[in-house]
Amino acid sequence: MKKTKLIHGITRTLVLMLSVGLVACNHDSTSTTINSNNEHGPDIQTWQTSNGAKVIFVQSPQLPMLDVRVVFDAGSARDDLGGVALLTNSLLDQGAGTLNADQIAERFDSIGAVVGNDSLSDMAVVSLRSLTQADILAKALDTFTTVLQQPRFAAADLDRLRKQVLSSLEAQEQSPGDIAENLFYTGIYGGHPYASRPLGTTASVRKIAVKDIQSFYKKYYVAKNAVIAMVGAVDRQQAEAIANQVVGKLPAGEHASKLRPVMALADARHVARQFPSKQTHILVGQPGMSRIDPDYFSLYVGNYVLGGGGFGSRIMKEVREKRGLAYSSYSYFAPMSDLGPFIMGLQTKNGQASEARDVLMQTVRDFVKSGPTAEELQHAKNSITGGFALRVDSNREIVEYMAMIGFYNLPLDYLQGFNKKIEAVTAEQIKDAFQRRIHPDQMVTVMVGDGVEGK
C-alpha cells in the first residue's frame, strides 16, 4: 500500500493490538504521574502546555533517542471535502517557513532524524525520532517545529500531491480488495463521517483548493485539539521545553466537536460487485465498539477465539482447516472515537464464494449463541497476556500507546492493568457481550469478484 510517501498511513483504521480501556480519564492542567509496579508498565507523566495541548511523557534513558508524536483530532472524519484531511497532513513537510521539501528532507537526513505523518479516520499524526545529542536534537526539533507551525501549502505542492492521490484512487478502482473495503464502510456507516474515504473521491480531490487546506489547518491544527506524546532520554524539564517549542506558537483554538453517534444497522444488507478476478473478496460486519467501550475486554478476548487468534481461531479452523476454502480468514474489531467496525473477511475462489460466505456466517452465529469453550478461553488469555511484553518493548511502540492513551482519554494506568483485565474476563461475559452487541442477521455483506452478482 505504500506506493509513495503520501500513501503512508491512509488506511481507514489504526488497528492496534492494545486498543482501549474501560473508563475515560479526566485531565486538567495539573501535573500527574502514574508510577508502575508492573515491570511492563512505564511511568507516565502528563500535563498541559500554556496554550492547552495535552502532553503525555515517559522518560526512557536507556537509549539516547527521543520519539515525539503530535496527534490532532483532524482525520478524514472531519472532511467537509473528501481528501482535505489527508492532503493537509501530507503537505506539512512539503514546504515550511523558508524551506522547501528537499531542504526539509536534507535537514532531517543530515542528522539521522526521521519525520513521519499519518492521516487516519479519527486522527492526524506528525512524528519525529531523533538522537538526543544536543546539537542533533536542536536541529531536529527546530525543523520539526517549522514543519508543524509554518507550513506553506503552496499551490504547486498541492497540485503535485493531488496527482498522486488521483493516481491512487485510480489504482483502488482496479483492486478488488480496495473496492470491497470502500463498499463495506459505505454499507455500515451510510452518511456518517466514518464512511468517507481517506483519499476522498476523484471529484472531491479535483475540487480541493489551497484555501480549503488552509482553512482545515487553521481549524484543527491548534493546541487544544492536540496531544503530544514523548518517550525518550530527556528529563521532565527538557520535555516541558520541547512541548512548548513544538506547539507553543500554535493558536489555542478549540477541541474538535464530538462526532454524531454511529447508528446500529436495522437489517441485513448485501452488496455484490462484479470484478474480473480469480478470487472473490468477502467482507462481513457491522458497527462494533468505541475505544472507551465498557464491553471492550469481553469483545476483545472473545474475538481472539472467534477470528483474531490466527490458526487457533474458530473462523480459521472452519474455513481453512476443515474445508480449505481460503488461505486466510479472520475477524477483528477496529475501535474508534465512536463505534468502529467489526469486520470478518476472507478471499476465496470465485466458484466457492457462496459456500465460504455461508461457513463464515454460520461460524459467527454458533459463537454468538454459545460463546467460547473453557479451553478456547484459556488459550486466548495465555496468548494475549503472554505476548503483552513484546508489544511495549521499544520506545517507538510505547510512544504510539501514549498517543493513543492521550487522544482517547484512556486511564494512565491502562498498560499496567491490561493483563489483569484480560485474565478477569469470563466465558459468560463474552457470551453476554456478543449476544448484545454482535448481530449476524443485521450485518453488511460485501462480495467483489467474478460472477458474484445475484449471490
C-alpha positions in Angstrom: 0.0 0.0 0.0 2.9 2.4 0.5 3.4 3.3 -3.2 4.5 6.8 -2.3 5.2 8.8 0.8 1.7 10.2 0.5 0.1 6.8 0.7 1.8 6.1 4.1 -0.8 5.7 6.9 -4.0 6.3 4.9 -5.7 3.0 5.9 -9.2 3.7 7.4 -8.5 2.4 10.8 -5.5 2.3 13.0 -5.7 -1.3 14.3 -3.7 -1.7 17.5 -3.4 -4.9 19.4 -4.0 -2.9 22.6 -6.8 -0.6 21.8 -8.9 0.8 24.7 -9.6 0.9 28.4 -12.8 0.6 30.2 -13.1 4.1 31.6 -12.3 7.6 30.3 -9.8 9.6 32.3 -10.3 13.2 33.1 -7.4 15.5 32.7 -6.8 19.1 33.7 -3.8 21.5 33.7 -2.3 19.9 36.8 0.7 17.6 36.6 0.1 13.9 37.2 2.5 11.0 37.5 1.5 7.3 37.4 4.1 5.0 38.9 4.2 1.5 37.7 4.5 -1.6 39.9 4.5 -3.8 36.8 7.7 -4.3 35.0 5.9 -3.9 31.7 4.2 -0.6 32.6 6.0 2.7 32.0 5.9 5.6 34.4 3.7 8.2 32.7 3.7 11.9 33.4 1.1 14.3 32.0 0.4 18.0 31.9 -0.9 20.7 29.7 1.0 23.4 27.8 0.1 27.0 28.4 -2.0 27.1 25.3 -3.9 23.9 26.1 -2.1 21.0 24.4 -2.1 17.7 26.4 1.3 16.2 27.0 2.0 12.5 27.8 5.6 11.8 28.7 7.7 8.7 29.6 11.3 9.1 30.5 13.4 6.3 29.0 17.1 6.9 29.5 18.3 3.5 28.2 19.0 4.8 24.6 20.0 8.3 23.5 16.8 8.7 21.5 13.6 10.8 21.6 10.3 9.9 20.0 7.7 12.6 19.6 4.1 12.1 18.2 1.8 15.1 17.9 -1.8 13.9 17.3 -4.7 16.1 16.2 -8.4 15.3 16.1 -8.1 16.0 12.4 -8.7 12.8 10.5 -10.8 12.1 7.5 -14.0 12.0 9.7 -13.5 15.8 9.8 -13.5 16.2 6.0 -16.1 18.6 4.5 -14.5 17.9 1.2 -13.1 14.4 0.8 -9.3 14.2 0.8 -8.7 17.5 2.6 -7.5 15.9 5.9 -5.0 13.7 4.1 -3.7 16.4 1.8 -3.3 18.9 4.7 -1.3 16.4 6.7 0.8 15.3 3.7 1.6 18.9 2.7 3.2 19.8 6.1 6.7 18.7 5.2 6.4 19.7 1.5 7.4 23.3 2.3 7.5 25.2 5.6 9.0 28.6 6.6 11.9 29.3 4.3 12.4 25.7 3.5 11.2 23.7 0.5 10.5 19.9 0.6 14.1 19.0 -0.4 15.6 21.2 2.2 13.4 19.9 4.9 14.3 16.3 3.9 18.0 17.2 3.8 17.9 18.7 7.3 16.4 15.6 8.8 18.6 13.2 6.8 21.8 15.0 7.7 21.3 14.2 11.4 19.7 10.8 11.0 16.3 12.1 12.2 13.1 10.7 10.9 9.9 12.6 10.4 6.6 10.9 9.6 2.9 11.8 9.0 -0.3 9.8 9.0 -3.9 10.6 8.3 -6.5 8.2 9.7 -10.2 8.3 10.3 -10.0 9.8 13.8 -6.7 11.5 13.8 -3.8 13.1 12.0 -0.3 12.4 13.3 3.1 14.2 12.8 6.0 12.3 14.4 9.7 12.7 15.0 12.5 10.4 16.0 15.9 11.8 16.8 19.1 11.2 18.8 19.3 13.3 22.0 22.8 14.7 21.4 22.3 18.4 22.0 23.2 19.8 18.6 21.4 17.0 16.7 18.2 17.3 18.8 18.2 21.1 18.5 18.3 20.9 14.7 15.7 18.1 14.6 13.3 20.0 16.8 13.8 23.3 15.0 12.9 21.7 11.7 10.0 19.7 13.1 8.6 22.8 14.7 8.8 24.7 11.5 7.0 21.9 9.7 4.3 21.9 12.2 3.8 25.6 12.8 4.7 27.2 9.4 3.5 25.1 6.5 3.5 26.9 3.2 0.6 25.0 1.5 1.9 26.2 -1.9 -0.3 25.7 -4.9 2.4 23.8 -6.8 2.9 21.4 -3.9 -0.9 20.8 -3.7 -1.1 20.1 -7.4 1.8 17.6 -7.2 0.2 15.7 -4.3 -3.2 15.9 -5.9 -1.9 14.0 -8.9 -0.6 11.3 -6.5 -4.0 11.0 -4.8 -5.8 10.8 -8.1 -3.4 8.1 -9.3 -4.0 6.2 -6.0 -7.8 6.5 -6.5 -7.5 5.1 -10.0 -5.4 2.2 -8.6 -8.0 1.5 -6.0 -10.7 1.1 -8.7 -8.5 -1.8 -10.1 -8.2 -3.5 -6.7 -11.0 -5.8 -5.6 -9.8 -5.6 -2.0 -10.0 -1.8 -2.0 -13.3 -1.8 -3.8 -14.7 -4.3 -1.2 -13.4 -2.1 1.7 -14.9 1.1 0.3 -18.3 -0.6 -0.3 -18.1 -2.1 3.2 -17.6 1.2 5.0 -20.3 2.9 3.0 -22.6 0.0 3.8 -22.2 0.0 7.5 -21.8 3.8 8.0 -24.1 5.3 5.3 -23.9 9.1 5.7 -21.8 9.1 8.9 -18.3 10.7 8.6 -16.7 7.3 9.1 -17.9 6.2 5.7 -15.7 8.8 4.0 -12.7 7.5 2.1 -9.4 9.0 3.5 -8.3 9.6 -0.1 -11.6 11.3 -0.9 -13.1 10.8 -4.4 -11.9 11.8 -7.8 -14.5 14.6 -7.9 -13.7 15.9 -4.4 -10.0 15.8 -4.8 -10.2 17.8 -8.0 -12.1 20.5 -6.2 -9.7 21.0 -3.3 -8.0 24.4 -3.4 -5.3 25.9 -1.2 -7.9 27.8 0.7 -9.6 24.6 1.7 -6.2 23.2 3.1 -5.5 26.5 4.9 -9.0 26.5 6.4 -8.7 22.9 7.6 -5.3 23.5 9.1 -6.4 26.7 10.9 -9.4 25.0 12.4 -7.9 21.7 13.5 -4.1 22.1 13.9 -4.5 24.0 17.2 -3.2 23.4 20.7 -6.4 22.4 22.3 -7.0 19.9 19.6 -3.6 18.3 20.1 -1.9 15.6 22.1 1.9 15.4 22.4 3.3 12.0 23.3 7.1 11.8 24.1 9.2 8.9 25.1 13.0 9.1 25.4 16.2 10.1 27.1 15.2 13.5 28.3 14.1 14.7 31.8 10.8 16.4 32.7 12.3 19.9 32.4 13.5 19.2 28.9 10.3 17.5 28.0 8.3 20.6 29.1 10.6 22.8 27.0 10.2 20.6 24.0 6.4 20.5 24.2 6.3 24.3 24.5 8.7 24.6 21.5 6.7 22.2 19.3 3.2 23.7 19.8 3.9 26.9 21.8 3.2 29.2 18.8 0.1 27.4 17.6 -3.1 29.2 18.5 -5.0 27.7 21.4 -8.2 27.2 19.3 -10.8 24.7 20.4 -11.1 21.0 20.5 -13.0 19.5 17.6 -16.6 18.9 18.3 -17.9 15.4 19.1 -18.9 13.4 16.1 -22.6 12.4 15.8 -23.3 8.9 17.0 -23.0 5.9 14.8 -26.3 4.2 14.3 -26.8 0.5 14.5 -27.9 -1.4 11.4 -31.6 -2.2 11.3 -31.4 -5.1 8.9 -29.0 -7.2 6.8 -27.5 -5.6 3.6 -25.9 -7.5 0.7 -23.7 -5.7 -1.8 -22.2 -7.6 -4.8 -19.8 -6.1 -7.3 -18.7 -7.9 -10.4 -14.9 -7.8 -10.9 -12.8 -9.8 -13.3 -10.6 -11.5 -10.7 -9.7 -15.1 -9.9 -10.8 -14.7 -6.3 -13.8 -13.2 -4.6 -13.2 -10.8 -1.7 -15.7 -11.1 1.1 -16.2 -8.7 4.0 -19.0 -9.0 6.5 -19.6 -6.9 9.6 -21.3 -4.1 11.4 -20.5 -1.1 13.7 -18.6 -2.7 16.6 -17.2 -0.7 19.5 -15.6 2.5 20.6 -12.2 2.9 22.3 -13.9 3.5 25.7 -16.4 0.7 25.3 -17.5 -1.0 28.6 -17.6 -4.3 26.8 -14.1 -3.9 25.3 -12.2 -6.7 27.1 -15.0 -9.2 26.7 -15.3 -8.5 23.0 -11.5 -8.4 22.6 -10.9 -11.8 24.2 -14.0 -13.3 22.5 -12.8 -12.1 19.1 -9.4 -13.7 19.7 -11.3 -17.0 19.9 -13.6 -16.2 17.0 -11.2 -14.9 14.4 -8.4 -12.9 15.8 -6.2 -15.8 17.0 -4.8 -16.9 13.7 -4.7 -20.7 13.2 -6.3 -21.3 16.7 -9.4 -19.3 15.9 -12.7 -20.8 15.0 -13.1 -19.0 11.7 -9.7 -20.2 10.5 -10.5 -23.8 11.6 -13.9 -23.8 9.9 -13.0 -22.0 6.7 -9.4 -23.2 6.1 -8.5 -26.3 8.1 -11.8 -28.2 7.7 -12.8 -27.1 4.2 -9.8 -25.5 2.5 -12.0 -22.6 1.3 -9.5 -19.8 1.9 -5.8 -19.4 2.8 -6.6 -16.6 5.2 -9.8 -15.8 7.1 -10.2 -13.5 10.1 -12.2 -11.2 12.3 -11.3 -8.1 14.2 -12.7 -5.0 15.9 -11.2 -1.6 14.9 -12.5 0.7 17.7 -12.5 4.4 17.2 -13.9 7.5 18.9 -17.4 6.2 18.2 -18.3 2.7 17.0 -15.5 1.5 14.8 -16.2 -1.6 12.6 -16.4 -5.2 13.5 -15.1 -7.0 10.4 -14.9 -10.6 9.2 -13.1 -11.3 5.9 -11.6 -13.8 3.5 -10.7 -14.3 -0.1 -11.7 -17.4 -1.9 -12.0 -18.9 -5.4 -15.0 -17.5 -7.3 -16.7 -20.8 -7.6 -16.8 -21.4 -3.8 -17.6 -17.8 -2.7 -21.2 -18.6 -1.6 -20.1 -21.6 0.4 -17.3 -19.7 2.1 -19.6 -16.9 3.0 -22.2 -19.3 4.4 -19.5 -21.1 6.5 -18.3 -17.7 7.8 -21.8 -16.7 8.8 -22.6 -20.0 10.5 -19.4 -19.8 12.5 -20.2 -16.4 13.9 -23.8 -17.5 14.6 -22.6 -20.5 16.6 -20.1 -18.4 18.5 -22.7 -15.8 19.4 -25.1 -18.5 20.6 -22.7 -20.5 22.7 -19.6 -18.4 23.4 -16.1 -19.9 23.9 -15.3 -23.2 25.5 -13.2 -23.2 28.7 -10.2 -24.5 26.7 -10.6 -21.8 24.0 -10.8 -19.1 26.6 -7.7 -20.1 28.5 -5.8 -20.4 25.3 -6.8 -16.9 24.3 -5.9 -15.5 27.7 -2.5 -17.2 27.6 -1.7 -16.0 24.1 -2.8 -12.4 24.8 -1.1 -11.9 28.1 2.0 -13.9 27.1 2.6 -11.6 24.2 1.9 -8.4 26.0 5.5 -7.6 26.9 6.6 -7.8 23.3 4.1 -5.0 22.4 5.7 -2.5 24.7 9.4 -3.4 24.4 10.6 -0.3 22.4 10.2 3.4 22.6 8.6 3.5 19.2 5.8 1.2 20.4 5.4 2.9 23.8 5.0 6.4 22.2 2.3 5.1 20.0 0.4 3.8 23.0 1.0 7.0 24.9 -0.5 8.9 22.0 -3.5 6.6 21.9 -4.0 7.0 25.7 -3.8 10.7 25.5 -6.0 11.0 22.3 -8.8 8.8 23.6 -8.6 9.9 27.3 -7.8 6.4 28.5 -6.6 5.8 32.1 -3.0 6.5 32.5 -2.5 3.1 34.1 -4.1 1.4 31.1 -1.0 -0.6 30.2 -0.3 -1.7 33.7 -3.8 -3.1 34.2 -4.2 -4.7 30.8 -3.3 -8.3 31.6 -5.4 -8.3 34.8 -8.4 -7.2 32.8 -7.8 -9.9 30.3 -7.4 -12.5 33.0 -10.7 -11.4 34.6 -12.8 -12.0 31.5 -15.2 -15.0 31.8 -16.9 -17.1 29.2 -20.2 -15.9 30.4 -19.2 -12.2 29.9 -18.0 -13.0 26.4 -21.3 -14.8 25.5 -23.3 -11.9 27.0 -21.4 -9.2 25.2 -21.5 -10.9 21.9 -25.2 -11.6 22.2 -25.9 -8.0 23.0 -23.5 -6.4 20.5 -23.0 -8.7 17.5 -26.0 -9.4 15.3 -25.3 -11.9 12.4 -28.8 -11.2 10.9 -28.1 -7.4 10.8 -24.7 -7.3 9.1 -23.5 -5.9 5.8 -22.1 -8.5 3.4 -19.8 -7.3 0.6 -18.7 -9.7 -2.2 -16.4 -8.5 -5.0 -15.3 -11.0 -7.7 -16.1 -12.6 -11.0 -19.6 -13.8 -11.1 -20.8 -12.7 -7.7 -23.9 -10.8 -8.8 -27.0 -12.3 -7.5 -25.3 -14.4 -4.8 
